[in-house]
Amino acid sequence: MLWIALELPALPLQLAERASESAPPLAITQGPAERPWIACANSAAREAGVQEGMTLAAARGLCAALRALPRDEAREKEALERLAGWAAQYTPAVSLEPAGLVLEVSASLRLFGGMGRLLGTLREGIRRLGFSAMVGVAPTPMAARLFARASAQGLPVRPCTAQADLPARLANLPVFLLDWEPGVADRLAELGIVRLKDALALPRDGLARRFGPSAVGLLDRLTGRAPDPRRPHAPPPRYRARLELPAEADGVEAILFPLRRLLAEMEGTLRGHGAGVDRLDLRLEHGARAVTCLSLAFPNAERETDFILSIARERLGRTTLPSTTVALGLSAERLLPYAPREGTWLPGREERAVGRARLHERLAARLGPGRVFGIALADDHRPERGWQSGAARGRLAPGAGSRPVWLLQRPQRLVCGETGPSLQGPLALRSGPERIEAGWWDGAPVSRDYFVAANPTGETLWIYRERRDPGAWYLHGLFA
């Protein structure tokens, strides 16, 4: 087995910052409401002198522009669960950890082109979501987490993909990185055991007597001598996400950046499901219980961030927001099977159909519902009634021959001499006749013989002769 650990240091701070492109002074507080203290602060706040552990009052004395947000552990758990759903696109074996994830990826390496490419894809994907993660690679999940923690501490570590190399890679790491039971790490340090190689070299019986069997079990799971099973995260059958903004967003453009990150997170989750959505509800919270809700509907199951964002941008551009936005929410109650559409040099019928549907969605989002119509074939032999607008579906009439796309709104009568009809010169009949005789049932009968003709200038025309009046010729359509 091979594991990748994603450790997210200062997760509360990352959750607050991911919704904004800029980085104003920001801190996360903990403790009693009467005297909160700084749990973590971003670089802008630290440059102003704010440090972890100081009281909020002292921090604001150093930085008047400091924005402080209370820590919300429930929100952190929800964020990790959504991140686990996003990571399922790389492997179904994703497990939650207190401050990150572990992924079992041995079966995914070939699909993603090897460990190096998979790690690059993971890092880039996490960056696009607005997170920053330390990565560790090892044959056991605990060792992978240990390597990720070491990276967060600035210690040099390398990915370990072979079980035989694991003890040497662990040797010089400090023992405090492990999740010992309370007091064990301090007692080990008092005995001069500060490196893992020292702890691994201790007699197992003596270690168990002095520090308890749990200490031996911890080292065994770390090195792979004992199993360390992880429960895979099971994402819910629907998708819901909410993102609080670090500052009030005024206007549509300020919303698009955090919305893109929410949609990228949703796309990864849907990829892990092998699913798409045909309806997506977007919720904008404005404070004081004011809410703007938009429903985005698609003719086919969709999940691509860029396309959904383009539809949302058009809809938001036509929406008047009551005030500034303080939070965004996405929800999709129904996940549908999704068939990936590969790009091809010469698109086939399916790709063209998808392209037409997406164009229709973009136009409808920009112009409004009920203002964009399609043209569909109607089941009628008469050319002027062979199409209809709207969502109707039809088929070509049986026996239909060569037809032009461009029809005149009303047939134009042609000049007819001894040599036949003419338009900018005598017309030469190329093919025909195609007889159309229909409409007797609805009071608008036609009885015509159609021909494809050409004039001396090279234009190709679609003309017909009335059977009831053989001398009457009409122009009905033009070929491209």
FENSUL-V451064 format. One record per residue. RES is the residue in three letters. SS is DSSP state (H for helix, E for strand, - for the rest). PSI is psi as a letter, one per 40 degrees, with the letter a starting at -180 (none if undefined). Layout:
RES,SS,PSI ; RES,SS,PSI
//
This chain:
MET,-,i ; LEU,-,h ; TRP,E,i ; ILE,E,h ; ALA,E,h ; LEU,E,h ; GLU,E,h ; LEU,-,g ; PRO,-,i ; ALA,-,f ; LEU,H,d ; PRO,H,d ; LEU,H,d ; GLN,H,d ; LEU,H,d ; ALA,H,d ; GLU,H,d ; ARG,-,e ; ALA,-,e ; SER,-,i ; GLU,-,d ; SER,-,i ; ALA,-,g ; PRO,-,i ; PRO,-,h ; LEU,E,i ; ALA,E,i ; ILE,E,h ; THR,E,i ; GLN,E,i ; GLY,-,a ; PRO,-,i ; ALA,-,d ; GLU,-,d ; ARG,-,g ; PRO,-,i ; TRP,E,i ; ILE,E,h ; ALA,E,d ; CYS,E,i ; ALA,E,i ; ASN,-,i ; SER,H,d ; ALA,H,d ; ALA,H,d ; ARG,H,d ; GLU,H,d ; ALA,-,e ; GLY,-,e ; VAL,-,h ; GLN,-,i ; GLU,-,h ; GLY,-,d ; MET,-,i ; THR,E,i ; LEU,H,d ; ALA,H,d ; ALA,H,d ; ALA,H,d ; ARG,H,d ; GLY,H,d ; LEU,H,d ; CYS,-,h ; ALA,-,d ; ALA,-,e ; LEU,-,h ; ARG,E,h ; ALA,E,h ; LEU,E,h ; PRO,E,i ; ARG,-,h ; ASP,-,g ; GLU,H,d ; ALA,H,d ; ARG,H,d ; GLU,H,d ; LYS,H,d ; GLU,H,d ; ALA,H,d ; LEU,H,d ; GLU,H,d ; ARG,H,d ; LEU,H,d ; ALA,H,d ; GLY,H,d ; TRP,H,d ; ALA,H,e ; ALA,-,e ; GLN,-,e ; TYR,-,d ; THR,-,i ; PRO,-,e ; ALA,-,g ; VAL,E,h ; SER,E,i ; LEU,E,i ; GLU,E,i ; PRO,-,d ; ALA,-,f ; GLY,E,a ; LEU,E,i ; VAL,E,h ; LEU,E,h ; GLU,E,h ; VAL,-,e ; SER,-,d ; ALA,-,e ; SER,-,e ; LEU,-,d ; ARG,-,d ; LEU,-,d ; PHE,-,e ; GLY,-,f ; GLY,-,i ; MET,H,d ; GLY,H,d ; ARG,H,d ; LEU,H,d ; LEU,H,d ; GLY,H,d ; THR,H,d ; LEU,H,d ; ARG,H,d ; GLU,H,d ; GLY,H,d ; ILE,H,d ; ARG,H,d ; ARG,H,d ; LEU,H,e ; GLY,-,e ; PHE,-,i ; SER,-,h ; ALA,-,i ; MET,E,h ; VAL,E,h ; GLY,E,i ; VAL,E,h ; ALA,E,i ; PRO,-,e ; THR,-,i ; PRO,H,d ; MET,H,d ; ALA,H,d ; ALA,H,d ; ARG,H,d ; LEU,H,d ; PHE,H,d ; ALA,H,d ; ARG,H,d ; ALA,H,d ; SER,H,d ; ALA,H,d ; GLN,-,e ; GLY,-,e ; LEU,-,i ; PRO,-,h ; VAL,-,i ; ARG,-,i ; PRO,-,i ; CYS,-,h ; THR,-,e ; ALA,-,h ; GLN,H,d ; ALA,H,d ; ASP,H,e ; LEU,H,d ; PRO,H,d ; ALA,H,d ; ARG,H,d ; LEU,H,e ; ALA,-,d ; ASN,-,e ; LEU,-,i ; PRO,E,i ; VAL,H,d ; PHE,H,e ; LEU,H,e ; LEU,-,i ; ASP,-,g ; TRP,-,i ; GLU,-,i ; PRO,-,h ; GLY,-,e ; VAL,H,d ; ALA,H,d ; ASP,H,d ; ARG,H,d ; LEU,H,d ; ALA,H,d ; GLU,H,d ; LEU,-,e ; GLY,-,e ; ILE,-,g ; VAL,-,e ; ARG,E,i ; LEU,H,d ; LYS,H,d ; ASP,H,d ; ALA,H,d ; LEU,H,d ; ALA,H,e ; LEU,-,i ; PRO,-,h ; ARG,H,d ; ASP,H,d ; GLY,H,d ; LEU,H,d ; ALA,H,d ; ARG,H,d ; ARG,H,d ; PHE,H,e ; GLY,-,i ; PRO,H,d ; SER,H,d ; ALA,H,d ; VAL,H,d ; GLY,H,d ; LEU,H,d ; LEU,H,d ; ASP,H,d ; ARG,H,d ; LEU,H,d ; THR,H,e ; GLY,-,e ; ARG,-,d ; ALA,-,i ; PRO,-,i ; ASP,-,g ; PRO,-,i ; ARG,-,i ; ARG,-,h ; PRO,-,i ; HIS,-,h ; ALA,-,h ; PRO,-,i ; PRO,-,i ; PRO,-,e ; ARG,-,i ; TYR,E,h ; ARG,E,h ; ALA,E,i ; ARG,E,i ; LEU,E,h ; GLU,E,h ; LEU,E,h ; PRO,E,d ; ALA,E,i ; GLU,E,h ; ALA,E,h ; ASP,-,h ; GLY,-,i ; VAL,-,d ; GLU,H,d ; ALA,H,e ; ILE,H,d ; LEU,H,d ; PHE,H,d ; PRO,H,d ; LEU,H,d ; ARG,H,d ; ARG,H,d ; LEU,H,d ; LEU,H,d ; ALA,H,d ; GLU,H,d ; MET,H,d ; GLU,H,d ; GLY,H,d ; THR,H,d ; LEU,H,d ; ARG,H,d ; GLY,H,d ; HIS,H,e ; GLY,-,f ; ALA,E,i ; GLY,E,a ; VAL,E,i ; ASP,E,e ; ARG,E,h ; LEU,E,h ; ASP,E,h ; LEU,E,h ; ARG,E,h ; LEU,E,h ; GLU,E,h ; HIS,-,e ; GLY,-,i ; ALA,-,f ; ARG,-,e ; ALA,-,h ; VAL,E,h ; THR,E,h ; CYS,E,h ; LEU,E,h ; SER,E,h ; LEU,E,h ; ALA,E,i ; PHE,E,i ; PRO,E,d ; ASN,E,i ; ALA,E,h ; GLU,E,i ; ARG,-,e ; GLU,-,h ; THR,H,d ; ASP,H,d ; PHE,H,d ; ILE,H,d ; LEU,H,d ; SER,H,d ; ILE,H,d ; ALA,H,d ; ARG,H,d ; GLU,H,d ; ARG,H,d ; LEU,H,d ; GLY,H,d ; ARG,-,e ; THR,-,h ; THR,-,h ; LEU,-,h ; PRO,-,d ; SER,-,a ; THR,-,i ; THR,E,h ; VAL,E,e ; ALA,E,i ; LEU,E,i ; GLY,E,i ; LEU,E,i ; SER,E,h ; ALA,E,h ; GLU,-,e ; ARG,-,h ; LEU,-,h ; LEU,E,i ; PRO,E,i ; TYR,-,h ; ALA,-,h ; PRO,-,h ; ARG,-,h ; GLU,-,h ; GLY,-,h ; THR,-,i ; TRP,-,d ; LEU,-,g ; PRO,-,i ; GLY,-,a ; ARG,H,d ; GLU,H,d ; GLU,H,d ; ARG,H,d ; ALA,H,d ; VAL,H,d ; GLY,H,d ; ARG,H,d ; ALA,H,d ; ARG,H,d ; LEU,H,d ; HIS,H,d ; GLU,H,d ; ARG,H,d ; LEU,H,d ; ALA,H,d ; ALA,H,d ; ARG,H,d ; LEU,H,d ; GLY,-,i ; PRO,-,i ; GLY,-,e ; ARG,-,e ; VAL,-,h ; PHE,-,i ; GLY,-,i ; ILE,E,h ; ALA,E,i ; LEU,E,i ; ALA,-,i ; ASP,-,g ; ASP,-,h ; HIS,-,d ; ARG,-,h ; PRO,H,d ; GLU,H,e ; ARG,H,e ; GLY,-,e ; TRP,E,i ; GLN,E,i ; SER,E,i ; GLY,-,a ; ALA,-,e ; ALA,-,i ; ARG,-,i ; GLY,-,a ; ARG,-,i ; LEU,-,i ; ALA,-,i ; PRO,-,h ; GLY,-,e ; ALA,-,h ; GLY,-,a ; SER,-,h ; ARG,-,i ; PRO,-,i ; VAL,-,d ; TRP,E,h ; LEU,E,i ; LEU,E,i ; GLN,E,d ; ARG,E,h ; PRO,E,i ; GLN,E,h ; ARG,E,h ; LEU,-,i ; VAL,E,h ; CYS,E,h ; GLY,E,a ; GLU,-,d ; THR,-,e ; GLY,E,a ; PRO,E,i ; SER,E,i ; LEU,-,h ; GLN,-,f ; GLY,-,i ; PRO,E,i ; LEU,-,h ; ALA,E,h ; LEU,E,h ; ARG,E,d ; SER,E,i ; GLY,E,i ; PRO,E,i ; GLU,E,h ; ARG,E,h ; ILE,E,h ; GLU,E,h ; ALA,E,i ; GLY,-,e ; TRP,-,d ; TRP,-,e ; ASP,-,e ; GLY,-,e ; ALA,-,g ; PRO,-,i ; VAL,E,i ; SER,E,g ; ARG,E,i ; ASP,E,h ; TYR,E,i ; PHE,E,i ; VAL,E,h ; ALA,E,i ; ALA,E,i ; ASN,-,i ; PRO,-,d ; THR,-,e ; GLY,-,e ; GLU,-,i ; THR,E,h ; LEU,E,i ; TRP,E,h ; ILE,E,i ; TYR,E,i ; ARG,E,h ; GLU,E,h ; ARG,-,d ; ARG,-,e ; ASP,-,g ; PRO,-,e ; GLY,-,e ; ALA,-,h ; TRP,E,i ; TYR,E,i ; LEU,E,h ; HIS,E,d ; GLY,E,i ; LEU,E,h ; PHE,-,i ; ALA,-,none
//
